[in-house]
């Protein structure tokens, strides 16, 4: 028995190390959200609770003997391949969605039903800490606006609704993503599921308690929004809560937990005597070394074969086309913000007629966390530059707009070069990143050109594609992709 236990522990540690190595790219962003985003600030606490639940079960019933189950191998391998492909394409959400299924399949493959029973609930609880619930934000925002607007109508406070904005005579309240109530919903879900797992009798009662908890979380958020609007209405927006109301929401949610815990104590609890009876141990089942090696190989091999090879070509700044000469860029020129780029070029060119074109080109050897073509920290317009209008008559796979800063008006066009193709759609961009990872053509770039509206922006935009094509020919020739405007 002791030998079987040692084998199980050794296999578990080895498998966890493999999973940690495979999923390492996903964790920095997840941990960053735990520390920087109030919606998932409960993440570290939930991970600690999950570890405690596993330790508690092992202490009560002993370490379950591994019963290797081959049936989990195929879904495990598929999930690992999908996870690795998502990592290569820098797709954060698919990686986060696949984390829990990956761990479940791995547990089932290594330990069978006994190990699944040990970790199933902790993994369900852990899923509430993974930042993957953003799809709920928009419907929760809409529901909050609908409920609050009806509450204001009941108490005769005139309000107009503009999507997620509620306007009253005293001012405007924005029901932002943080006001959707998702943070309270996730915490209430974690509390009710944990309470049900520890104390309640059966699954139906647990689900009933879960629904009560989520309903109270939503109601507390609606009360918070309505209360803030009332406070703003009666104080003419002068109350300190108008500037900082984050803690105010948690106080209301904490008050809502009191009836939730009272309801939990009234529900039928499981028989304590039966709960403390030791479960019968499964018969020891020695895992054949070949089986263990196969399972671990299903984790390692996709990561070895599906490997990102950075595009390390020595590229030089695009040379001036015939009739143009490179000039010194001006400090006040427009520049996007693209963190993590491996090469950056802010160049300006001028022709004999005095027309000036500026080129902003950001090159990435490969996509990785903190260095992505599409990311939250990437900003096209900064330093008071703003877009006046989006121009429809634009070359295919490019986006054009008029931009302005302090009376300085320009036309701008930009696109993304991924896998040797120019794309502008975020969906197509991610798809091309995935194909680039498979083909080894991982180099990608943001290309943006702009020119002044000397006489008219319409005329400037008509000639800009041809002028930009001449400037960019040298860069496209370096890549050997045959791309052109």
Number of C-alpha atoms within 10 A of each C-alpha: 11 7 8 16 17 11 15 21 14 12 19 17 11 13 21 15 12 16 19 13 13 19 20 11 18 23 16 12 14 19 18 12 18 20 14 11 14 13 25 25 18 19 23 15 12 22 19 11 16 20 14 13 18 16 14 12 15 13 10 12 15 14 18 23 24 28 21 24 19 14 12 18 21 14 15 23 22 15 21 28 19 16 26 25 24 22 27 25 25 26 23 19 15 16 24 22 16 16 20 17 18 21 20 18 23 29 26 25 27 26 24 21 18 18 21 20 15 20 20 18 17 20 19 16 20 22 22 20 25 23 20 16 18 11 8 13 18 14 11 19 20 14 16 24 25 15 15 20 19 14 15 16 12 10 8 9 15 12 17 12 14 10 12 19 15 18 17 18 12 14 13 16 17 14 19 13 16 14 22 26 26 23 23 25 23 20 23 25 22 23 21 23 21 20 17 23 16 13 19 21 16 13 11 10 16 22 14 13 24 22 15 17 29 22 14 20 27 22 19 24 24 23 19 23 23 19 15 19 24 16 17 22 17 11 13 12 18 13 14 11 14 14 9 9 13 13 10 14 20 16 13 16 23 15 11 17 18 11 13 21 15 10 13 21 13 8 16 13 15 15 11 9 7 9 12 10 10 10 11 7 12 11 11 13 13 16 19 9 8 8 16 15 11 13 22 21 15 19 24 17 14 19 21 11 11 17 16 23 17 15 14 12 10 6 11 11 14 19 17 20 18 9 11 21 14 17 15 10 16 11 7 8 13 25 20 17 14 21 15 18 21 14 14 16 14 19 20 23 22 17 17 9 8 10 15 20 23 25 24 18 25 23 21 23 19 27 24 18 16 16 19 23 28 17 13 8 12 15 13 15 15 12 11 10 17 16 17 14 12 14 15 9 13 16 11 11 15 19 20 21 22 22 22 19 17 8 7 10 20 22 27 26 21 22 20 25 23 26 23 20 17 24 22 18 14 12 10 13 22 19 15 23 28 22 18 22 24 18 13 17 20 26 24 27 24 23 19 23 26 27 25 22 18 13 8 12 17 13 12 19 24 13 11 20 18 11 19 21 16 19 23 22 18 17 19 17 13 14 13 10 12 11 16 13 15
